[in-house]
Amino acid sequence: MFRARLLASMFVSSAAAFLAVSFGVGCEDDSSGGAPVTSFDATAPFDSAAPNHPGDAATDAADGGDGAVFDVPDEACPITDVTSKAWSKKGIATTVRSILIRDTVYAVADRNGTTSPLYSFALATGDGKGVPTQIALPAVTDANPTFLPRLQTAKFDNHEQLFVSLLNRYYGASDGGVFENKGGLVRVGPIDAPLPATAAILPSTQGSVDGVFDDTAGPRVLSWSSLEGDAGTVSTLTGAAGSETLASPLSFPGKPSEFERSEVLHEQDRIVGVLRATNLANPSAVVFSGWPISDAGAGAPIDLPGGYATATVRDTAPMAYVLTSAGELFEVDLGETMSPVGRLVTSLPQGYAPAPGSNARMVYTNGSVAFPAFKDGAPRILRVRLGTGAIEEWIPDAPDAGTFVGWSALAAGHGVVCTAIGRTVGATSSAEIDCACLDGAFQRVP
């Protein structure tokens, strides 16, 4: 019952219909392929030979963008197993909720008593790096609640730091209900450095922290007084390690959301907007709502069409990538004013379908997006090259259908994609982390 309620409240049904919404054409499309379409129309042509603005191809290629008419070269993969271009870490006792890839692969899992374990593995080999750090969690009355911690990095105190953010909501084990509770932000320490034995919520950030993000003004913390409320806040994290405080809060209107994590939109290093999944109670009409953000305040909100399976954002430009439940991948150029222009990148071939009920959200890296899917019922991780629409698949070492629970986290970067897979054998549940090279484990789908 608990798992059923968890999936029902968090994830989007594969039967969700994707609503066609007409968009303005006021902003330039930054990607190759057919001309921008003014609505998300599954029949819109995709012509990889025709760039939208060929004069900008050299610029797009230089900044690693998707606008070039050729593929962005893959990063050199650091995984040392040259035969399989992959490694796997099995036997993790609790469900992995978030993965972060640097020179170290970090993975934070579900609550274990009063803490959540944070694991670290060498990116090249998968070898464990010390014992798990125990992330202290807020006290709750439920005997075994499920939090959904999020791993991120941001530059703070002259170092790139590892953070864990906690919402003010959790699932109770007794009846699967959703409960309000204080969350906050945990600063673990400098990235790729030895991890501390424990890490606690920063007192000045207690509330409901959606995430921490780099910005030219310093690290910005996105938080909500209540996830089902109608207001969000972006604040600057200031001070030094041991004396962290939030300053210069900027409030903006929001829309209710239960557990879907928000994303910020960047124009290079500057935050220009917030994108949030809303209307989650209606799987056939889930939408992304967005708000432009500037020093002067928040602008008028916009809604992307509903009925998506998963989505992600680009790291250096206000671009969103939306995968419909029908397997159509759209690129949406939002611009700094949130004036959407959509482009159909590709559609999944027959036999392939997006994974419903998966916590492994789509991720962006290296001019591509990756997301969980199924081929004729068998699990896959798919990669789509945004410059050409080419589709590639990685077949992870997944358990058979009888024990396969699903994906719980996905991450990409440094030439690698990592996913966490859950399995159940009898009454025992466990998780594993699988990592694979973009330039080796992914094979072209005909």
Summary of the structure (lengths in Angstrom):
residues: 446
radius of gyration: 20.6
end to end distance: 39.8
largest distance: 60.7
contacts: 1571
relative contact order: 0.17
helix: 5%
strand: 46%
